[in-house]
Amino acid sequence: MVQRVIINHVHLQDGEELIAANLASIALHEPWVSPCRDHVSFQGYLSRCDGDRSVGFIARERESNRIVGVINLSEIVRGYFQSAYMGYYAIAGMNGRGLMSEAVRLVVTHAFSELRLHRIEANIQPRNEPSRALVKRLGFRQEGYSPRYLKIDGEWRDHERWAILSEDWRG
């Protein structure tokens, strides 16, 4: 299968394009995520992606070089745990073509092979059917339900916990 997506760590040069893409995607993102939509919030995001506790990836369509979406690994814990949380979102106009599934697959493979993580957890709002379908397709299993788990756009929202272990990953 031809790889249609490439992933790279987020860089300062991605700022203008990512902000514009996020602004154009507000209808797709709300109420699921509140990504950076200005220079201040982009700088905050970039500074959190320190490569140690948090890694941010920009996924691009290989052919057009357009941003497909963003995938983040955060709260990376080493030692006996070797785990991270994963969050992701697509960009309007690039969704619905399987590109985010490919991008998330690349990041999970990177997390298990390069970062040597053992477990990745994705927390998804129950009504976010596209995100739920994506993790199911990739082999994540639902582990539980967390009421009022994350505060998004000023509101505490319920989430389902989905996870996969390195030994269960089929890449």
LOLO-277545 format. One line per 2 residues: number of its first residue (from 1); for each residue x, y, z of C-alpha. Coordinates in nm, 2 decimals, m for minus. Example, Ala and Ser with C-alpha at 12.3 -4.5 7.8 and 13.67 -1.06 7.14 Angstrom:
// LOLO-277545
1) 1.23,m0.45,0.78  1.37,m0.11,0.71
// end
This chain:
// LOLO-277545
1) 0.00,0.00,0.00  0.13,0.34,m0.09
3) 0.18,0.57,0.20  m0.03,0.88,0.14
5) 0.06,1.06,0.47  0.39,1.17,0.63
7) 0.43,1.28,0.99  0.68,1.52,1.13
9) 0.73,1.68,1.47  0.56,2.02,1.50
11) 0.80,2.31,1.43  0.77,2.69,1.45
13) 0.74,2.70,1.07  0.41,2.51,1.09
15) 0.25,2.79,1.29  0.09,3.01,1.02
17) m0.05,2.72,0.82  m0.18,2.53,1.13
19) m0.35,2.83,1.27  m0.52,2.90,0.94
21) m0.62,2.53,0.90  m0.76,2.53,1.26
23) m0.96,2.85,1.20  m1.11,2.70,0.88
25) m1.20,2.38,1.08  m1.39,2.53,1.37
27) m1.72,2.36,1.26  m1.54,2.02,1.24
29) m1.36,2.06,1.57  m1.63,2.19,1.80
31) m1.73,2.06,2.05  m1.45,1.79,2.04
33) m1.13,2.00,2.06  m1.01,2.35,2.10
35) m0.68,2.36,1.91  m0.45,2.67,1.87
37) m0.62,2.94,1.67  m0.38,3.23,1.72
39) 0.00,3.29,1.76  m0.01,3.29,2.14
41) m0.19,2.95,2.17  0.04,2.81,1.90
43) 0.35,2.92,2.09  0.20,2.75,2.40
45) 0.14,2.43,2.21  0.49,2.44,2.07
47) 0.65,2.49,2.40  0.45,2.20,2.56
49) 0.58,1.97,2.28  0.92,1.93,2.45
51) 1.00,1.59,2.31  1.02,1.45,2.66
53) 0.68,1.46,2.82  0.49,1.56,2.51
55) 0.54,1.51,2.14  0.33,1.68,1.87
57) 0.31,1.56,1.51  0.18,1.74,1.21
59) 0.04,1.49,0.95  0.06,1.60,0.59
61) m0.07,1.46,0.27  0.23,1.34,0.08
63) 0.10,1.45,m0.26  m0.02,1.80,m0.18
65) 0.18,1.87,0.14  m0.14,2.00,0.30
67) m0.20,1.95,0.67  m0.42,1.65,0.73
69) m0.43,1.67,1.10  m0.25,1.68,1.43
71) m0.16,1.39,1.66  m0.02,1.45,2.01
73) 0.14,1.21,2.26  0.13,1.37,2.60
75) 0.19,1.29,2.97  0.46,1.04,2.86
77) 0.56,0.84,3.16  0.87,0.63,3.16
79) 1.00,0.38,3.42  0.77,0.09,3.49
81) 0.47,0.25,3.31  0.61,0.35,2.96
83) 0.27,0.50,2.86  0.13,0.81,2.70
85) m0.20,0.97,2.62  m0.28,1.03,2.25
87) m0.50,1.31,2.12  m0.57,1.39,1.75
89) m0.79,1.59,1.52  m0.84,1.63,1.15
91) m0.84,1.94,0.93  m1.16,2.02,0.74
93) m1.14,1.92,0.37  m0.89,1.65,0.45
95) m1.12,1.44,0.67  m1.33,1.14,0.55
97) m1.06,0.99,0.33  m0.88,0.77,0.57
99) m0.58,1.00,0.60  m0.61,1.04,0.97
101) m0.63,0.67,1.02  m0.30,0.64,0.83
103) m0.15,0.93,1.03  m0.25,0.79,1.37
105) m0.12,0.45,1.26  0.22,0.61,1.18
107) 0.23,0.79,1.52  0.13,0.47,1.72
109) 0.40,0.27,1.53  0.65,0.55,1.61
111) 0.55,0.55,1.98  0.59,0.17,2.01
113) 0.91,0.13,1.80  1.10,0.46,1.85
115) 0.98,0.58,2.18  0.96,0.23,2.32
117) 0.62,0.29,2.49  0.42,0.00,2.61
119) 0.07,0.16,2.63  m0.12,0.44,2.45
121) m0.45,0.57,2.57  m0.69,0.78,2.38
123) m0.98,0.95,2.56  m1.28,1.02,2.33
125) m1.61,1.19,2.39  m1.89,0.92,2.35
127) m2.07,1.11,2.07  m1.75,1.16,1.86
129) m1.83,0.87,1.63  m1.55,0.94,1.38
131) m1.28,0.93,1.65  m1.43,0.62,1.81
133) m1.44,0.45,1.47  m1.08,0.54,1.40
135) m0.94,0.38,1.72  m1.16,0.07,1.68
137) m1.02,0.03,1.33  m0.67,0.04,1.46
139) m0.73,m0.22,1.73  m0.77,m0.01,2.04
141) m1.01,m0.16,2.30  m1.25,0.04,2.52
143) m1.13,0.02,2.88  m1.38,0.24,3.06
145) m1.59,0.55,3.09  m1.48,0.87,3.28
147) m1.76,1.12,3.36  m1.66,1.49,3.35
149) m1.30,1.38,3.25  m1.16,1.68,3.05
151) m1.25,2.04,3.04  m1.29,2.14,2.68
153) m1.40,2.49,2.57  m1.50,2.57,2.93
155) m1.71,2.26,2.99  m1.63,1.93,3.17
157) m1.70,1.65,2.93  m1.74,1.28,2.97
159) m1.49,1.05,2.78  m1.45,0.69,2.70
161) m1.10,0.55,2.76  m0.95,0.35,2.47
163) m0.61,0.19,2.48  m0.37,m0.04,2.30
165) m0.06,m0.22,2.42  0.26,m0.26,2.22
167) 0.22,m0.64,2.21  m0.13,m0.60,2.06
169) m0.03,m0.35,1.79  m0.05,m0.48,1.44
171) 0.09,m0.17,1.28
// end
